[in-house]
Amino acid sequence: MPNSISLIAHFQNMTDKDIYLVPTTNLIQWGSRVYYFNCHRDRGDYAWFKNNLDEAAGAPVADAIDAEWVFGKKWNPLENL
């Protein structure tokens, strides 16, 4: 159950459109799990990338986000380095 997360990002050229799932006939088992923290845009912030880590399972703090959390403790890519 991977999560998509943007931490401390600064956007210059971005449209006012949230990250979205590409239309598919596949069953999306876990729904949308997209989280943002401290993201900003040069010409003002869009509401859709406001801080929302408190909505994530376990409500992690930004400093606690790591590969293990992103992949739901199912896979740790750092073990394969």
DSSP file (Angstrom, degrees, kcal/mol; ACC not computed):
  #  RESIDUE AA STRUCTURE BP1 BP2  ACC     N-H-->O    O-->H-N    N-H-->O    O-->H-N    TCO  KAPPA ALPHA  PHI   PSI    X-CA   Y-CA   Z-CA
    1    1 A M              0   0    0      0, 0.0    71,-0.1     0, 0.0    73,-0.0   0.000 360.0 360.0 360.0  70.2    0.0    0.0    0.0
    2    2 A P        -     0   0    0      0, 0.0     2,-0.3     0, 0.0    69,-0.2  -0.265 360.0-144.4 -66.7 152.0    2.4    2.7   -1.1
    3    3 A N        -     0   0    0     67,-1.7     2,-0.5    29,-0.1    31,-0.2  -0.808   6.5-135.2-110.1 153.8    1.8    6.3   -0.4
    4    4 A S  E     +a   34   0A   0     29,-2.5    31,-2.8    -2,-0.3     2,-0.4  -0.952  33.1 174.6-108.1 129.5    2.5    9.3   -2.5
    5    5 A I  E     -a   35   0A   0     -2,-0.5     2,-0.5    29,-0.2    31,-0.2  -0.994  25.8-164.4-141.4 143.0    4.1   12.2   -0.6
    6    6 A S  E     -a   36   0A   0     29,-2.1    31,-1.9    -2,-0.4     2,-0.5  -0.971  17.2-172.0-124.6 113.1    5.6   15.6   -1.3
    7    7 A L  E     -a   37   0A   0     -2,-0.5    31,-0.2     1,-0.2    -2,-0.0  -0.922  64.8 -16.0-111.7 128.1    7.6   17.0    1.6
    8    8 A I  S    S+     0   0    0     29,-3.1     2,-0.3    -2,-0.5    -1,-0.2   0.937  86.2 167.8  49.3  63.2    9.0   20.5    1.5
    9    9 A A        -     0   0    0     28,-0.4    31,-2.2    -3,-0.2     2,-0.5  -0.785  28.2-155.7-106.9 150.3    8.5   21.2   -2.2
   10   10 A H  E     -b   40   0B   0     -2,-0.3     2,-0.4    29,-0.2    31,-0.2  -0.968  14.3-162.4-126.9 114.3    8.8   24.5   -4.0
   11   11 A F  E     +b   41   0B   0     29,-3.5    31,-2.1    -2,-0.5     3,-0.1  -0.771  18.3 172.6-100.7 139.1    6.9   24.6   -7.3
   12   12 A Q  S    S+     0   0    0     -2,-0.4     2,-0.7    29,-0.2    31,-0.3   0.805  77.5  25.5-105.0 -53.7    7.4   27.2  -10.0
   13   13 A N  S    S+     0   0    0     29,-0.1     2,-0.4    28,-0.0    -1,-0.2  -0.819  81.6 139.5-118.0  88.9    5.4   26.1  -13.0
   14   14 A M        -     0   0    0     -2,-0.7     2,-0.1    -3,-0.1    -3,-0.0  -0.995  43.6-130.8-136.4 138.3    2.4   24.0  -11.8
   15   15 A T        -     0   0    0     -2,-0.4     2,-2.1     2,-0.1    -2,-0.0  -0.411  36.0-101.7 -79.8 162.2   -1.2   23.9  -12.9
   16   16 A D  S    S+     0   0    0     -2,-0.1     2,-0.4    31,-0.0    -1,-0.1  -0.485  84.7 112.6 -83.8  69.3   -4.0   24.1  -10.4
   17   17 A K        -     0   0    0     -2,-2.1    -2,-0.1    29,-0.0     3,-0.1  -0.959  62.0-129.9-147.0 123.1   -4.7   20.3  -10.6
   18   18 A D        -     0   0    0     -2,-0.4     2,-0.1     1,-0.1    31,-0.1  -0.176  42.1 -83.1 -64.8 160.0   -4.1   17.8   -7.8
   19   19 A I        -     0   0    0      1,-0.0     2,-0.3     0, 0.0    -1,-0.1  -0.434  60.0-169.5 -59.7 138.8   -2.2   14.5   -8.4
   20   20 A Y        -     0   0    0     -3,-0.1     2,-0.4    -2,-0.1    -1,-0.0  -0.917  25.9-107.2-136.4 159.5   -4.7   12.1   -9.9
   21   21 A L        -     0   0    0     -2,-0.3     3,-0.1     1,-0.0    11,-0.0  -0.705  40.3-115.6 -83.0 135.7   -5.0    8.4  -10.8
   22   22 A V        -     0   0    0     -2,-0.4    -1,-0.0     1,-0.1     0, 0.0  -0.532  42.1 -97.5 -68.4 134.1   -4.9    7.6  -14.5
   23   23 A P        +     0   0    0      0, 0.0     2,-0.3     0, 0.0    -1,-0.1  -0.287  60.9 159.2 -55.5 135.4   -8.2    6.2  -15.6
   24   24 A T        -     0   0    0      2,-0.2     4,-0.1    -3,-0.1    -3,-0.0  -0.976  53.5-129.3-153.4 160.1   -8.0    2.4  -15.7
   25   25 A T  S    S+     0   0    0     -2,-0.3     2,-0.1     2,-0.1    -1,-0.0   0.516  79.5 108.0 -89.5  -6.8  -10.2   -0.7  -15.7
   26   26 A N  S    S-     0   0    0      1,-0.1     2,-0.6    -3,-0.0    -2,-0.2  -0.405  80.9-111.0 -68.4 145.7   -8.0   -2.1  -12.8
   27   27 A L        -     0   0    0     -2,-0.1     2,-0.9     1,-0.0    -1,-0.1  -0.697  23.8-144.8 -77.4 120.8   -9.5   -2.1   -9.4
   28   28 A I        -     0   0    0     -2,-0.6     3,-0.3     1,-0.2     4,-0.1  -0.793  16.9-171.1 -88.9 106.0   -7.7    0.4   -7.2
   29   29 A Q  S    S+     0   0    0     -2,-0.9    -1,-0.2     1,-0.2    -2,-0.0   0.803  75.3  33.7 -72.2 -31.7   -7.8   -1.4   -3.8
   30   30 A W  S    S-     0   0    0      1,-0.2    -1,-0.2     3,-0.0    -2,-0.0   0.446  93.4-140.9-111.6   0.6   -6.5    1.4   -1.6
   31   31 A G        -     0   0    0     -3,-0.3     2,-0.5     2,-0.0    -1,-0.2  -0.159  52.1 -26.5  70.1-169.7   -7.9    4.6   -3.0
   32   32 A S        +     0   0    0     -4,-0.1     2,-0.3     1,-0.0   -29,-0.1  -0.672  54.3 172.9 -84.8 126.8   -6.0    7.8   -3.2
   33   33 A R        +     0   0    0     -2,-0.5   -29,-2.5   -31,-0.1     2,-0.5  -0.725  18.6 150.4-132.3  82.8   -3.3    8.4   -0.6
   34   34 A V  E     -a    4   0A   0     -2,-0.3     2,-0.4   -31,-0.2   -29,-0.2  -0.970  20.1-174.4-119.7 125.4   -1.5   11.6   -1.5
   35   35 A Y  E     -a    5   0A   0    -31,-2.8   -29,-2.1    -2,-0.5     2,-0.3  -0.921   6.9-167.2-126.9 147.3    0.0   13.7    1.2
   36   36 A Y  E     -a    6   0A   0     -2,-0.4    16,-2.3    14,-0.3    17,-0.6  -0.942   4.9-177.8-131.0 150.6    1.7   17.1    1.3
   37   37 A F  E    S-a    7   0A   0    -31,-1.9   -29,-3.1    -2,-0.3   -28,-0.4  -0.920  70.4 -14.1-150.5 125.1    3.8   19.0    3.8
   38   38 A N  S    S+     0   0    0     -2,-0.3     2,-0.4     1,-0.2    12,-0.1   0.844  82.5 159.8  56.7  41.2    5.3   22.5    3.5
   39   39 A C        +     0   0    0     10,-0.5     2,-0.3   -31,-0.2   -29,-0.2  -0.760  12.6 177.3 -94.5 140.1    4.7   22.8   -0.2
   40   40 A H  E     -b   10   0B   0    -31,-2.2   -29,-3.5    -2,-0.4     2,-0.4  -0.955  19.7-147.2-142.1 159.1    4.7   26.2   -1.8
   41   41 A R  E >   -b   11   0B   0     -2,-0.3     3,-1.9   -31,-0.2   -29,-0.2  -0.971  25.0-122.8-129.3 142.2    4.4   27.8   -5.2
   42   42 A D  T 3  S+     0   0    0    -31,-2.1     3,-0.1    -2,-0.4   -30,-0.1   0.864 111.5  41.2 -51.6 -43.4    6.0   31.0   -6.5
   43   43 A R  T 3  S-     0   0    0      1,-0.3    -1,-0.3   -31,-0.3     2,-0.1   0.001 133.1 -61.8-100.0  30.0    2.8   32.7   -7.4
   44   44 A G    <   -     0   0    0     -3,-1.9    -1,-0.3     2,-0.0     2,-0.2  -0.002  62.6 -79.0 105.3 149.9    0.8   31.5   -4.4
   45   45 A D        -     0   0    0     -3,-0.1     2,-0.3    -5,-0.1    -5,-0.1  -0.534  33.8-131.0 -86.2 145.9   -0.2   28.2   -3.0
   46   46 A Y    >   -     0   0    0     -2,-0.2     3,-1.2     1,-0.1    -2,-0.0  -0.711  19.9-125.4 -89.3 147.1   -3.1   26.0   -4.3
   47   47 A A  G >  S+     0   0    0     -2,-0.3     3,-1.4     1,-0.2    -1,-0.1   0.816 103.5  67.5 -61.8 -31.2   -5.5   24.7   -1.7
   48   48 A W  G 3  S+     0   0    0      1,-0.3    -1,-0.2   -30,-0.0   -12,-0.0   0.685  98.6  49.9 -71.2 -16.8   -5.0   21.1   -2.8
   49   49 A F  G <  S+     0   0    0     -3,-1.2   -10,-0.5   -31,-0.1    -1,-0.3  -0.028  80.1 132.3-110.4  34.8   -1.4   20.9   -1.7
   50   50 A K  S <  S-     0   0    0     -3,-1.4   -14,-0.3     1,-0.2     2,-0.1  -0.383  75.8 -74.4 -71.4 159.3   -1.9   22.2    1.8
   51   51 A N        +     0   0    0      1,-0.1   -14,-0.2   -12,-0.1    -1,-0.2  -0.353  63.3 156.5 -54.6 127.3   -0.4   20.3    4.7
   52   52 A N    >   +     0   0    0    -16,-2.3     3,-2.1    -3,-0.1     4,-0.3   0.160  27.7 118.9-143.5  21.8   -2.4   17.1    5.2
   53   53 A L  G >  S+     0   0    0    -17,-0.6     3,-1.7     1,-0.3     6,-0.1   0.804  70.7  69.8 -59.5 -27.7   -0.1   14.6    6.9
   54   54 A D  G 3  S+     0   0    0      1,-0.3    -1,-0.3     5,-0.2     4,-0.1   0.684  93.8  57.7 -64.6 -15.1   -2.6   14.6    9.8
   55   55 A E  G <  S+     0   0    0     -3,-2.1    -1,-0.3     2,-0.1    -2,-0.2   0.582  87.6  98.7 -88.3 -11.5   -5.0   12.7    7.4
   56   56 A A  S X  S-     0   0    0     -3,-1.7     3,-2.7    -4,-0.3     2,-0.1  -0.406  93.7 -84.9 -75.6 152.4   -2.5    9.9    6.8
   57   57 A A  T 3  S+     0   0    0      1,-0.3    -1,-0.1     2,-0.1    -2,-0.1  -0.357 120.1  10.1 -55.0 127.4   -2.8    6.6    8.7
   58   58 A G  T 3  S-     0   0    0      1,-0.2    -1,-0.3    -4,-0.1    -2,-0.1   0.390 105.9-113.6  80.5  -4.6   -1.0    7.1   12.0
   59   59 A A    <   -     0   0    0     -3,-2.7    -1,-0.2    -6,-0.1    -5,-0.2   0.904  44.1-157.8  40.7  65.5   -0.7   10.8   11.3
   60   60 A P        -     0   0    0      0, 0.0     2,-0.3     0, 0.0    -4,-0.1  -0.289  12.8-121.9 -70.1 155.4    3.1   10.8   11.0
   61   61 A V    >   -     0   0    0      1,-0.1     3,-2.0    -7,-0.0     4,-0.5  -0.684  31.3-109.0 -89.3 154.4    5.2   13.9   11.5
   62   62 A A  G >  S+     0   0    0      1,-0.3     3,-1.4    -2,-0.3    -1,-0.1   0.851 117.5  57.4 -54.4 -40.1    7.4   14.9    8.5
   63   63 A D  G 3  S+     0   0    0      1,-0.3    -1,-0.3     3,-0.0     0, 0.0   0.697 102.6  56.3 -66.3 -18.2   10.6   13.9   10.3
   64   64 A A  G <  S+     0   0    0     -3,-2.0     2,-0.4     2,-0.0    -1,-0.3   0.502  79.3 111.2 -92.0  -4.9    9.3   10.4   10.7
   65   65 A I    <   +     0   0    0     -3,-1.4     2,-0.3    -4,-0.5     3,-0.0  -0.563  40.2 146.1 -74.1 125.0    8.6    9.8    7.0
   66   66 A D     >  -     0   0    0     -2,-0.4     4,-2.5     1,-0.0     3,-0.3  -0.873  64.5 -84.2-146.0 179.5   11.0    7.2    5.6
   67   67 A A  H  > S+     0   0    0     -2,-0.3     4,-2.1     1,-0.2     6,-0.2   0.871 125.1  57.4 -58.7 -37.6   10.9    4.5    2.9
   68   68 A E  H  4>S+     0   0    0      1,-0.2     5,-3.2     2,-0.2     6,-0.3   0.914 109.9  43.7 -61.0 -42.9    9.5    2.0    5.4
   69   69 A W  H >45S+     0   0    0     -3,-0.3     3,-1.9     3,-0.2    -2,-0.2   0.930 110.2  55.6 -67.0 -44.8    6.5    4.3    6.0
   70   70 A V  H 3<5S+     0   0    0     -4,-2.5   -67,-1.7     1,-0.3    -2,-0.2   0.879 113.6  41.0 -56.2 -40.0    6.0    5.0    2.3
   71   71 A F  T ><5S-     0   0    0     -4,-2.1     3,-2.1     4,-0.2     4,-0.3   0.116 114.8-112.7 -99.0  21.6    5.7    1.3    1.5
   72   72 A G  T < 5 -     0   0    0     -3,-1.9    -3,-0.2     1,-0.3    -2,-0.1   0.803  64.3 -69.1  57.6  33.4    3.6    0.4    4.6
   73   73 A K  T 3 <S+     0   0    0     -5,-3.2    -1,-0.3     2,-0.2     3,-0.1   0.681 117.0 108.8  58.3  19.8    6.4   -1.6    6.1
   74   74 A K  S <  S+     0   0    0     -3,-2.1     2,-0.3     1,-0.3    -2,-0.2   0.685  85.4  12.0 -93.7 -23.2    5.9   -4.2    3.3
   75   75 A W        -     0   0    0     -4,-0.3    -1,-0.3    -7,-0.2    -4,-0.2  -0.972  56.9-160.7-156.5 136.7    9.2   -3.4    1.5
   76   76 A N    >   -     0   0    0     -2,-0.3     3,-1.7    -3,-0.1     4,-0.4  -0.893   2.6-170.0-122.7 100.6   12.3   -1.4    2.4
   77   77 A P  G >  S+     0   0    0      0, 0.0     3,-1.2     0, 0.0    -1,-0.1   0.737  83.2  69.3 -62.4 -21.4   14.2   -0.4   -0.7
   78   78 A L  G >  S+     0   0    0      1,-0.3     3,-1.1     2,-0.2    -2,-0.0   0.740  88.1  64.7 -70.4 -20.9   17.1    0.8    1.4
   79   79 A E  G <  S+     0   0    0     -3,-1.7    -1,-0.3     1,-0.2    -4,-0.0   0.710  99.0  55.1 -71.7 -18.6   17.8   -2.8    2.4
   80   80 A N  G <         0   0    0     -3,-1.2    -1,-0.2    -4,-0.4    -2,-0.2   0.236 360.0 360.0-100.1  13.5   18.7   -3.6   -1.2
   81   81 A L    <         0   0    0     -3,-1.1    -1,-0.2    -4,-0.0    -2,-0.1   0.481 360.0 360.0 -77.4 360.0   21.4   -0.9   -1.6
